[in-house]
Amino acid sequence: MKRIGLGLGDPEHIKVVTELAAPTFEWTKKQGVVWRTDLTGKGGHSARRCLITEEGTGQGILIPFMKKLKELGVPVVTSVKVICLDKNKNGRVIGVTALEGYKFGKEGSGKPVEIKAKDGVILAFGGFSADVGYRTRLDPKLTGNLKTTNQPGATAELMREASRIGANIIQADWIQFLPNTSPDEEGMGMGSHFASVGGSLYGLWINTKTGKRFTDEFGDRKTTTDAIFKVLDAGGKTISVTDSVGVASFNKVRPGAMDILRKNGAVKEYASLDALAQAYGMNPEALKQTFADFNKAIESGKDREFGRKLDKDIKPLTHAPYYVSEMSPKIHHTMGGIATDTSTRVLSVVDDKPIPGLYAAGECTGGIHGAVRIGANAVMDCLVNGKLAGETVIKDAKK
């Protein structure tokens, strides 16, 4: 994390997340989360170390957690928009003012209510990738023409509010793209899963202008995003390609995904490399040479062209048909945010001391991932620090 984050991640925060990852993982299983046992890899990792829920999405975490909350008698309230963090005269956060019955996107809806907090308020509102105004102030290049993987509610109102009451906001201009998303899908889609497993582990990525590879397919997200934009800016397309053996491996990790991807057109099938070259206007001989060179790299176990760490299960790409997804980066994750101590207490911009009664966890915080978040580390961050925040509130309440 320190290396991929370009040294901008706080070492103490990284230590907390990595050391608590395993016990937190075991804790999730006790709450009813079921994880698949096949390890997979994501961009930036040096080895396979990622697990996916049985459902294949975050719903595999949320559903059992919601069930557990119901068993504990903890109410979960929706259609409520927080508009103000409330402090008492001593500067302690004592609750929030919110709009009850708020309808998303409909300004003026909802009735103002005050919600008091006995022990503390935990901020866990996520990132702001869908907030065009806020993100372009931080990085003018991130205009409304760029798509995001995030849902429309991934906005910065509570980031602004936390700042208003004195929270320190750090590294907010480090905003990440998910490099391998499909332009044929809206939002996150499933295409990135194909490209990151089918292409990055069991296949290769091609520049359609040259018919050649253009980057280490298993590189970190900033490196691969920059490489893809360079091709796109030059008028080419970037495609992720694997063969039938690679798809079989992908199906083990993401069962049912190929059916969705072929139905929505995000993944296309070609009977041969000649057919693939014709579809994208590539020189077929150049494409065949690229595959021949890469297959030699697989057989030797060493990628001399880009230094990619080849997966131990990758096989030469000789088993037609070939499967392809186009790739076009979308704004995905905000690495910066609210500064916290290593126990999730929000720190003041005035003196770097905790703001009494205020805690934060997950994507709304900054200082953990640095310049680049490694694939799948957001789930680990949210689970570890979400659990830790609850524990810290209880601990502080006993003082």
Secondary structure, DSSP 8 states (H G I E B T S, - for coil): -TTTTTT-S-HHHHHHHHHHHHHHHHHHHHTT--B-S--B--TT-SS--B--BTTSSTHHHHHHHHHHHHHHT-----SEEEEEEEE-TTS-EEEEEEEET--TT-TT-SEEEEEE-SS-EEE-----TT-HHHHHHH-TT--TTS-BSS-TT---HHHHHHHHTTB-EESTT-EEEETT--TTSSSSTTHHHIIIIIITTTSEEEETTTTB--S-TTS-HHHHHHHHHHHHHTT--EEEEEEHHHHHHHHHHSTTHHHHHHHHTSSEEESSHHHHHHHTT--HHHHHHHHHHHHHHHHHT--TTT-----TT---S-SSSEEEEEE--EEEEE--EE-B-TT-EEEBTTTS-EEEEEEE-GGGB-SSSTT---TTHHHHHHHHHHHHHHHHHHHHHT-
